[in-house]
Amino acid sequence: MDDKAAQVLAGLPDDAAWHEVAELLADVRARPRAHPDVREIVGAEVREAFSAFGWVQYAVRDGAVAVRDIGWTG
């Protein structure tokens, strides 16, 4: 897990929040191209995924996922 994801997970208010964001990250890693492409940089594939209270923006590079931004709104 990268630093941004680890920081957000460590700062979540309770176990339910932690599990929701962890499940979202697991889904992104398992199906990186299943979420909408919001490409903003030429040559980089950038996508966003949302859950009820969490979200993640990530880049797909050579099949790997790199978290660009992640958050919790709950």
C-alpha atoms as a printed R data frame, in Angstrom:
   type eleno elety resid chain resno       x      y       z
1  ATOM     1    CA   MET     A     1   0.000  0.000   0.000
2  ATOM     2    CA   ASP     A     2   1.350  3.415  -0.820
3  ATOM     3    CA   ASP     A     3   1.877  6.254   1.682
4  ATOM     4    CA   LYS     A     4  -1.274  8.248   0.822
5  ATOM     5    CA   ALA     A     5  -3.538  5.245   1.266
6  ATOM     6    CA   ALA     A     6  -1.828  4.226   4.505
7  ATOM     7    CA   GLN     A     7  -2.152  7.772   5.923
8  ATOM     8    CA   VAL     A     8  -5.866  7.960   5.141
9  ATOM     9    CA   LEU     A     9  -6.553  4.486   6.538
10 ATOM    10    CA   ALA     A    10  -4.679  5.356   9.737
11 ATOM    11    CA   GLY     A    11  -6.753  8.516  10.222
12 ATOM    12    CA   LEU     A    12 -10.238  7.065   9.703
13 ATOM    13    CA   PRO     A    13 -12.706  7.487  12.576
14 ATOM    14    CA   ASP     A    14 -13.745  3.845  13.123
15 ATOM    15    CA   ASP     A    15 -13.538  0.257  11.895
16 ATOM    16    CA   ALA     A    16 -16.512  0.661   9.540
17 ATOM    17    CA   ALA     A    17 -14.798  3.552   7.753
18 ATOM    18    CA   TRP     A    18 -11.521  1.613   7.581
19 ATOM    19    CA   HIS     A    19 -13.254 -1.419   6.051
20 ATOM    20    CA   GLU     A    20 -15.112  0.698   3.480
21 ATOM    21    CA   VAL     A    21 -11.962  2.424   2.230
22 ATOM    22    CA   ALA     A    22  -9.975 -0.836   2.343
23 ATOM    23    CA   GLU     A    23 -12.667 -2.553   0.237
24 ATOM    24    CA   LEU     A    24 -12.617  0.320  -2.252
25 ATOM    25    CA   LEU     A    25  -8.824  0.033  -2.563
26 ATOM    26    CA   ALA     A    26  -9.066 -3.748  -2.984
27 ATOM    27    CA   ASP     A    27 -11.639 -3.302  -5.768
28 ATOM    28    CA   VAL     A    28  -9.464 -0.713  -7.520
29 ATOM    29    CA   ARG     A    29  -6.466 -3.031  -7.381
30 ATOM    30    CA   ALA     A    30  -8.475 -6.057  -8.556
31 ATOM    31    CA   ARG     A    31 -10.257 -4.205 -11.378
32 ATOM    32    CA   PRO     A    32  -8.209 -1.091 -12.157
33 ATOM    33    CA   ARG     A    33  -9.959 -0.313 -15.431
34 ATOM    34    CA   ALA     A    34 -13.528 -0.855 -14.166
35 ATOM    35    CA   HIS     A    35 -13.844  2.725 -12.938
36 ATOM    36    CA   PRO     A    36 -14.306  5.911 -15.003
37 ATOM    37    CA   ASP     A    37 -11.305  7.345 -16.796
38 ATOM    38    CA   VAL     A    38 -10.786 11.008 -15.849
39 ATOM    39    CA   ARG     A    39  -7.526 11.429 -17.692
40 ATOM    40    CA   GLU     A    40  -5.993 14.812 -17.057
41 ATOM    41    CA   ILE     A    41  -2.363 14.309 -18.027
42 ATOM    42    CA   VAL     A    42  -1.354 13.282 -21.537
43 ATOM    43    CA   GLY     A    43   0.012  9.775 -21.434
44 ATOM    44    CA   ALA     A    44  -1.258  8.890 -17.959
45 ATOM    45    CA   GLU     A    45  -4.375  6.821 -17.383
46 ATOM    46    CA   VAL     A    46  -6.145  8.391 -14.391
47 ATOM    47    CA   ARG     A    47  -9.344  6.924 -12.926
48 ATOM    48    CA   GLU     A    48 -11.655  7.602  -9.988
49 ATOM    49    CA   ALA     A    49 -13.639  5.210  -7.814
50 ATOM    50    CA   PHE     A    50 -16.202  5.998  -5.127
51 ATOM    51    CA   SER     A    51 -17.924  4.216  -2.262
52 ATOM    52    CA   ALA     A    52 -20.649  5.585   0.019
53 ATOM    53    CA   PHE     A    53 -18.210  7.821   1.927
54 ATOM    54    CA   GLY     A    54 -14.807  7.209   0.383
55 ATOM    55    CA   TRP     A    55 -13.109  7.975  -2.905
56 ATOM    56    CA   VAL     A    56  -9.810  7.329  -4.602
57 ATOM    57    CA   GLN     A    57  -8.147  8.805  -7.681
58 ATOM    58    CA   TYR     A    58  -5.443  6.595  -9.128
59 ATOM    59    CA   ALA     A    59  -3.183  6.132 -12.113
60 ATOM    60    CA   VAL     A    60  -2.804  2.836 -13.930
61 ATOM    61    CA   ARG     A    61   0.750  2.217 -15.084
62 ATOM    62    CA   ASP     A    62   1.730 -1.078 -16.680
63 ATOM    63    CA   GLY     A    63  -1.202 -2.750 -14.894
64 ATOM    64    CA   ALA     A    64  -0.176 -1.409 -11.470
65 ATOM    65    CA   VAL     A    65  -2.241  1.085  -9.471
66 ATOM    66    CA   ALA     A    66  -0.682  4.239  -8.004
67 ATOM    67    CA   VAL     A    67  -2.942  6.198  -5.641
68 ATOM    68    CA   ARG     A    68  -2.869  9.901  -6.537
69 ATOM    69    CA   ASP     A    69  -5.455 11.101  -4.021
70 ATOM    70    CA   ILE     A    70  -7.740  9.401  -1.536
71 ATOM    71    CA   GLY     A    71 -10.265 10.605   0.991
72 ATOM    72    CA   TRP     A    72 -13.149 10.011   3.362
73 ATOM    73    CA   THR     A    73 -16.193 12.253   3.511
74 ATOM    74    CA   GLY     A    74 -18.135 10.535   6.291
